[in-house]
Amino acid sequence: MQFTITAVVALLAPFALGANIVATNNCRGSIFVKPDANGYSGPISEIRQGQTWTGNLETGRQGNAVKFSNNRNDFTKPISFDYTVTNGVNYYDVSNAAGTPFSLSAQDSQQGGQCQAVACPSGSCKQVKTCSSQRSFAIRAC
């Protein structure tokens, strides 16, 4: 029984510690995601059509981005969910500064929806919004 409880706690720990990001691929075919932060580059993961990817909302580094591409080997022109957490406030946007391989939207995924949604391409590309750093986000591609 001890092993089972330890295993469950280990699996749930990333979700209990803070906010997260869940990206859903609504595109035709696979897309690829790569978390980046100032001085850190995460692994590239494939999100198949209809599937999701989950990552922690990084609060220990400035200049964070979750980059999305339609090519595993080319992240030179991604669309991204960019954010920085400072003093408990999350400053976030969806940016097409490098490219727009497909549309991307992000919204507060917790009950009450206290954070404004952002989407690109649309009128809210690169428009920075603010929200509590404890809020989780649902990102939709395509």
Buried (B, 14 or more C-beta within 10 A) or exposed (E): EEEEEEEEEEEEEEEEEBBBBBBBBEBEEBBBBBBBBEEEEBEBBEBEEEEEBEBBBBBEEBEBBBBBBBEEEEBEBBBBBBBBBEEEEBBBBBBBBBBBBBBBBBBBBBEEEEBBBBBBEBEBBEBEBEBBBBBBBBBBBB
